[in-house]
Amino acid sequence: MLLSPKTSNTDEYDDDPWIKIVQSGKCVEEAQQVQECYFDKRDWRLCAEVLNRFRQCWIDKDKKNKLIKEK
C-alpha cells in the first residue's frame, strides 16, 4: 500500500493568498511591523498604531493603483 505524502506547512504557507499579496510589494515593511508587534505583545489592541500605519499604506497603495488603471 502506498501512502500519499502529507502536505508540509511550507506548502500551506506558500499557497496563502495574503502572503502572496504582501510579498508582491504591497506594504511589505508595514506588514512585517504588524507581525512583529503581535509576536512581541500578543494583543492586537497594543498594536493599534502599527495596524493604522499598515491600513493607511494599504489605502494609499490602492488609491495609487486605481489612478494608474484609470489613465
C-alpha positions as protocol buffer text, in pm:
chain_id: "A"
residue {
  index: 1
  type: MET
  ca { x: 0 y: 0 z: 0 }
}
residue {
  index: 2
  type: LEU
  ca { x: 137 y: 341 z: -97 }
}
residue {
  index: 3
  type: LEU
  ca { x: 72 y: 636 z: 124 }
}
residue {
  index: 4
  type: SER
  ca { x: 50 y: 981 z: -23 }
}
residue {
  index: 5
  type: PRO
  ca { x: 293 y: 1226 z: 133 }
}
residue {
  index: 6
  type: LYS
  ca { x: 148 y: 1482 z: 367 }
}
residue {
  index: 7
  type: THR
  ca { x: 148 y: 1841 z: 260 }
}
residue {
  index: 8
  type: SER
  ca { x: 401 y: 2032 z: 462 }
}
residue {
  index: 9
  type: ASN
  ca { x: 328 y: 2356 z: 644 }
}
residue {
  index: 10
  type: THR
  ca { x: 559 y: 2528 z: 396 }
}
residue {
  index: 11
  type: ASP
  ca { x: 322 y: 2437 z: 111 }
}
residue {
  index: 12
  type: GLU
  ca { x: 28 y: 2581 z: 302 }
}
residue {
  index: 13
  type: TYR
  ca { x: 228 y: 2896 z: 373 }
}
residue {
  index: 14
  type: ASP
  ca { x: 324 y: 2932 z: 6 }
}
residue {
  index: 15
  type: ASP
  ca { x: -39 y: 2899 z: -104 }
}
residue {
  index: 16
  type: ASP
  ca { x: -168 y: 3163 z: 138 }
}
residue {
  index: 17
  type: PRO
  ca { x: -316 y: 3447 z: -75 }
}
residue {
  index: 18
  type: TRP
  ca { x: -240 y: 3704 z: 196 }
}
residue {
  index: 19
  type: ILE
  ca { x: 130 y: 3616 z: 187 }
}
residue {
  index: 20
  type: LYS
  ca { x: 132 y: 3641 z: -192 }
}
residue {
  index: 21
  type: ILE
  ca { x: -29 y: 3987 z: -184 }
}
residue {
  index: 22
  type: VAL
  ca { x: 210 y: 4122 z: 76 }
}
residue {
  index: 23
  type: GLN
  ca { x: 514 y: 3972 z: -94 }
}
residue {
  index: 24
  type: SER
  ca { x: 407 y: 4126 z: -424 }
}
residue {
  index: 25
  type: GLY
  ca { x: 518 y: 4460 z: -282 }
}
residue {
  index: 26
  type: LYS
  ca { x: 207 y: 4599 z: -123 }
}
residue {
  index: 27
  type: CYS
  ca { x: 317 y: 4745 z: 213 }
}
residue {
  index: 28
  type: VAL
  ca { x: 573 y: 4475 z: 289 }
}
residue {
  index: 29
  type: GLU
  ca { x: 754 y: 4673 z: 559 }
}
residue {
  index: 30
  type: GLU
  ca { x: 432 y: 4770 z: 734 }
}
residue {
  index: 31
  type: ALA
  ca { x: 303 y: 4412 z: 723 }
}
residue {
  index: 32
  type: GLN
  ca { x: 626 y: 4292 z: 882 }
}
residue {
  index: 33
  type: GLN
  ca { x: 590 y: 4551 z: 1159 }
}
residue {
  index: 34
  type: VAL
  ca { x: 236 y: 4428 z: 1229 }
}
residue {
  index: 35
  type: GLN
  ca { x: 359 y: 4069 z: 1257 }
}
residue {
  index: 36
  type: GLU
  ca { x: 646 y: 4168 z: 1486 }
}
residue {
  index: 37
  type: CYS
  ca { x: 421 y: 4376 z: 1710 }
}
residue {
  index: 38
  type: TYR
  ca { x: 172 y: 4095 z: 1756 }
}
residue {
  index: 39
  type: PHE
  ca { x: 450 y: 3842 z: 1811 }
}
residue {
  index: 40
  type: ASP
  ca { x: 602 y: 4063 z: 2082 }
}
residue {
  index: 41
  type: LYS
  ca { x: 282 y: 4179 z: 2256 }
}
residue {
  index: 42
  type: ARG
  ca { x: 26 y: 3905 z: 2179 }
}
residue {
  index: 43
  type: ASP
  ca { x: -252 y: 4162 z: 2190 }
}
residue {
  index: 44
  type: TRP
  ca { x: -383 y: 4341 z: 1880 }
}
residue {
  index: 45
  type: ARG
  ca { x: -505 y: 4631 z: 2092 }
}
residue {
  index: 46
  type: LEU
  ca { x: -146 y: 4713 z: 2181 }
}
residue {
  index: 47
  type: CYS
  ca { x: -58 y: 4723 z: 1811 }
}
residue {
  index: 48
  type: ALA
  ca { x: -317 y: 4984 z: 1709 }
}
residue {
  index: 49
  type: GLU
  ca { x: -60 y: 5238 z: 1589 }
}
residue {
  index: 50
  type: VAL
  ca { x: 123 y: 4983 z: 1374 }
}
residue {
  index: 51
  type: LEU
  ca { x: -205 y: 4850 z: 1238 }
}
residue {
  index: 52
  type: ASN
  ca { x: -318 y: 5200 z: 1145 }
}
residue {
  index: 53
  type: ARG
  ca { x: 7 y: 5264 z: 957 }
}
residue {
  index: 54
  type: PHE
  ca { x: -41 y: 4938 z: 767 }
}
residue {
  index: 55
  type: ARG
  ca { x: -404 y: 5025 z: 694 }
}
residue {
  index: 56
  type: GLN
  ca { x: -310 y: 5370 z: 566 }
}
residue {
  index: 57
  type: CYS
  ca { x: -36 y: 5227 z: 346 }
}
residue {
  index: 58
  type: TRP
  ca { x: -284 y: 4976 z: 203 }
}
residue {
  index: 59
  type: ILE
  ca { x: -537 y: 5252 z: 130 }
}
residue {
  index: 60
  type: ASP
  ca { x: -272 y: 5478 z: -27 }
}
residue {
  index: 61
  type: LYS
  ca { x: -135 y: 5200 z: -249 }
}
residue {
  index: 62
  type: ASP
  ca { x: -488 y: 5102 z: -352 }
}
residue {
  index: 63
  type: LYS
  ca { x: -570 y: 5462 z: -449 }
}
residue {
  index: 64
  type: LYS
  ca { x: -246 y: 5487 z: -646 }
}
residue {
  index: 65
  type: ASN
  ca { x: -320 y: 5162 z: -831 }
}
residue {
  index: 66
  type: LYS
  ca { x: -671 y: 5281 z: -918 }
}
residue {
  index: 67
  type: LEU
  ca { x: -531 y: 5606 z: -1058 }
}
residue {
  index: 68
  type: ILE
  ca { x: -280 y: 5417 z: -1270 }
}
residue {
  index: 69
  type: LYS
  ca { x: -553 y: 5187 z: -1406 }
}
residue {
  index: 70
  type: GLU
  ca { x: -777 y: 5483 z: -1495 }
}
residue {
  index: 71
  type: LYS
  ca { x: -511 y: 5652 z: -1709 }
}
